[in-house]
C-alpha cells in the first residue's frame, strides 16, 4: 500500500503580510537609530531662538546631535553664540555681537575681496546677505541696536551701532547653493532676533516673521 504524505498547507497571505510588517518595523528601527539625532533636539534650539526644523533642513541626518548656546557681556562686549553639532561631524554655528558699524561698512566687509559676490535682502531696517562664491559660504544679518544703557561698555562709540549675526556650516550640509545660503541667512536672522532682546536694544524690534527670500540667486 503506497505511503501517503501530509499535504502541506500553502503559506497563508496573512502570515506573509505579518512577516513583511515585522521586517518593516525592524528596518525602520534601524533607520531611526542612525538618523534620529536631529529629531531628538528641542523644538527650538539655541536658547529657544531657532526652529529645529531649520536645523534639520540644513544639516544631514545623523545618529546623534547636540546643541549649545551662551551669551555674555553688555554694550560693545555683548556676544551670543550658538552651535549645533552632529555625530557626522557637521556643525551649524552662529554668533552675534554688538559693534560700531554702518550698514554700508557691514556690506563692504563681506564683498571687499576679489572674486567675492554677495546677495542681499532686507525688511525695514533689518538686512541680510550671503556670499555666493562657494556653496559653503557665510551668511550675515545686520540689525541697528542702541543699547539700553549706551554708556555701559560702549567704549565711547560715536558711530552707528548694530547687532551683526553670522552663520556658517562646517563639514557636510544637507542643502547647497542658493538653498544653503537661504538657510544660513534664516539661521542668522533667528539668532539676531533673540540677541536683540538679550542686548536690551532700545525700542521695539519690529521684526518680520522672516526676511524676504533671495530666490534662485
Order of alpha helices (4+ residues) and beta strands (2+ residues): alpha-beta-beta-alpha-beta-beta-beta-alpha-beta-beta-beta-beta-alpha
